[in-house]
């Protein structure tokens, strides 16, 4: 019998291991990324108060592009970065949630940087 590991379970383990050290504060909140097969989501979270400050995703009504590609991820990054700058947030901690930093996750980070966020 072949024992194949579940990739999502392994990702959750990596995410918990990283989250032991990464915490968002009021001065430097956490930019969290979640990607599904069809969409990508980004949130800026203040972990001290337990509040989501800004969010953007490809599911929103004003988002017209297809949500499962790199161009869409770049646009989501720009959107979350622009919304964060309106609230006065310039520096964030990047939480890739156990995903490998390549592809859509990297493009989302590049989009947030191009909007003016620092991490």
ROTIMI-846925 format. One record per atom (N, C-alpha, C): x, z, y; residue in one letter. Coordinates in steps of 0.2 Angstrom, whole numbers, plus 2048, in hexadecimal, padded with zeros to 3 digits. Layout:
N
XZYa ...
***
This chain:
119
8048007FAx 800800800x 804800806x 8037FC80Bx 8067FB811x 804800816x 808804819x 80680981Ex 808806825x 803804828x 80480182Fx 802806834x 806807839x 80580C83Ex 800809844x 7FC80D846x 7F880B84Cx 7FB80B852x 7FC805855x 80080485Cx 7FD809861x 7F6809862x 7F380D867x 7F5814866x 7F5817860x 7F781E85Fx 7FE81F861x 80281B85Fx 80981B861x 80A81B869x 80681786Cx 806817873x 80481D876x 7FF820873x 7FC827876x 80182C875x 80582C870x 80A83186Fx 810830874x 81282A876x 81782987Bx 81482B882x 80E82A883x 80B82C889x 80B83388Ax 809837885x 80983E886x 810841886x 81583E883x 81C840884x 81E83F88Bx 81D83988Ex 81F838895x 81B83C89Ax 81583E898x 81084189Dx 81384989Dx 81784B899x 819852899x 81E8538A0x 82184D8A2x 82584E8A7x 82384A8AEx 81E8468ADx 81B8438B3x 8158468B5x 8158488BCx 80F84B8BEx 80E8488C6x 8088478C7x 8068458CEx 80484A8D3x 80784A8D8x 8068508DDx 80284C8E3x 8018518E8x 7FE84E8EEx 8038498F2x 80984B8F2x 80E8488F6x 8108418F2x 8108428EBx 81283C8E7x 80D83B8E1x 8078388E2x 8038388DCx 8058338D7x 8018338D1x 80382F8CCx 7FF8288CBx 8038238CAx 80081C8C9x 7FF81B8C2x 7F981C8BFx 7F881B8B8x 7F58148B7x 7F88118B1x 7F680A8AFx 7F280B8A8x 7ED8078A7x 7EA8068A1x 7E87FF8A0x 7EA7FC89Ax 7E97F5899x 7E57F5892x 7E07F1893x 7DC7EF88Dx 7DE7E888Bx 7DA7E5886x 7DB7DE884x 7D97D988Ax 7D47DB88Dx 7D17D7892x 7D27D9899x 7D37DF89Bx 7D47E18A2x 7DA7E68A3x 7DB7E78A9x 7E07EC8ABx 7DE7F18B0x 7DF7F78B0x 7DD7FC8B4x 7E38008B7x 7E28028BEx 7E78068C1x 7E480C8C5x 7E78128C5x 7E48178C8x 7EA81B8CCx 7E981E8D2x 7ED8228D5x 7EA8298D4x 7EE82E8D1x 7EB8348CFx 7EF83A8D2x 7EB83F8D5x 7EE8458D7x 7ED84A8D1x 7F284C8CDx 7F18508C8x 7F08578C9x 7F38598CFx 7F28608D1x 7EB8628D3x 7E785E8D6x 7E085F8D8x 7DC85B8D2x 7DE8578CEx 7DA8548C9x 7D684F8CCx 7D884B8D1x 7D48468D4x 7D783F8D4x 7D383A8D3x 7D58338D3x 7D48318DAx 7DA82F8DEx 7DA82D8E5x 7D88268E6x 7DB8228E2x 7DA81A8E3x 7D98178DCx 7D58128DBx 7D580F8D4x 7D38078D6x 7D68038D1x 7D57FC8D2x 7D57F98CAx 7D17F48C9x 7D17F18C2x 7CE7EA8C3x 7CF7E78BDx 7CC7E08BDx 7C57E08BCx 7C27E58BAx 7BB7E68B9x 7B67E68BFx 7B97E88C5x 7B67E88CBx 7B27E28CDx 7AD7E28D1x 7A97DD8D3x 7AD7D88D8x 7B17DA8DCx 7B57D68E1x 7BB7D28DDx 7BC7D48D7x 7C27D18D4x 7BF7CB8D0x 7C17C58D2x 7BF7BF8CFx 7C37BB8CAx 7C97BD8C9x 7CE7BA8C4x 7CC7BD8BDx 7CF7BA8B8x 7CF7BC8B1x 7D37C28B1x 7D17C78ADx 7D47CE8ADx 7DA7CF8A8x 7DB7CA8A4x 7E07CB89Fx 7E67C88A0x 7E87C58A6x 7EF7C28A6x 7F37C68ACx 7F97C38ACx 7FE7C68B1x 7FC7C58B8x 7F97C08BAx 7F77BF8C1x 7F27C48C3x 7ED7C58BFx 7E87CA8C0x 7EB7D18C1x 7F07D38BCx 7F37D98BDx 7F77DA8C3x 7FA7D58C6x 7FE7D58CCx 7F97D68D2x 7F37D38D2x 7EE7D48D7x 7EB7DB8D7x 7EA7DE8D1x 7E87E58D0x 7ED7E98D3x 7F37E88D2x 7F97EC8D5x 7F97EC8DDx 7F87E68DFx 7F77E58E6x 7F17E98E9x 7EB7E88E6x 7E57EC8E8x 7E67F38E8x 7E97F68E3x 7EA7FD8E3x 7EF8008E8x 7F47FB8E9x 7F97FD8EEx 7F67FD8F5x 7F27F88F6x 7EF7F88FDx 7EA7FD8FEx 7E67FF8F9x 7E28058FAx 7E680B8FBx 7EB80C8F8x 7EF8128F8x 7F28138FFx 7F480D902x 7F780D909x 7F280F90Ex 7EC80D90Dx 7E780F911x 7E6816912x 7E781A90Cx 7E682190Cx 7ED82590Ex 7F282190Fx 7F8824911x 7FD82690Cx 7FC823906x 800824900x 80581F900x 80C820900x 81181C900x 81581C8FAx 8168228F7x 81A8238F1x 8168268EBx 8178238E6x 8138258E0x 8188268DAx 8168298D4x 81A8298CEx 8168248C9x 81A8208C6x 81781B8C2x 81681D8BBx 81081D8B8x 80F81F8B2x 80C8198AEx 8108168A9x 80E8108A6x 80A81289Fx 80981889Ex 80481B899x 807818892x 80D818891x 81081788Ax 81080F889x 80E80B88Ex 80F80488Dx 81680288Ex 8197FC88Bx 81F7FA88Dx 81F7F6894x 8247F8897x 8257F589Ex 8277EE89Ex 8227EA89Cx 8237E289Cx 81C7DF89Dx 81B7D989Fx 8157D589Fx 8107D88A4x 80A7DA8A2x 8057DC8A7x 8077E28ABx 80A7E78A7x 80B7ED8AAx 8117EC8B0x 8167E88AEx 81B7E78B3x 8187E38B9x 8147DE8B8x 8117DA8BEx 80C7DF8C2x 8097E48BFx 8057E88C3x 8097ED8C7x 80F7EF8C4x 8147F38C8x 8177EE8CEx 8187E88CDx 81B7E48D2x 8167E38D7x 8107E28D6x 80A7E18DBx 8097E78DFx 80A7ED8DCx 80A7F38E0x 8107F48E5x 8157F28E2x 81B7F28E6x 81B7ED8ECx 8187E78EBx 8177E28F0x 8127E58F5x 80E7E98F3x 8097EB8F8x 80C7F18FDx 8127F48FAx 8157F98FFx 8168008FBx 8148008F5x 8158078F2x 81C8078EFx 81F80E8EFx 82580F8EDx 8258138E7x 8298118E2x 8298158DCx 82F8138D8x 
***
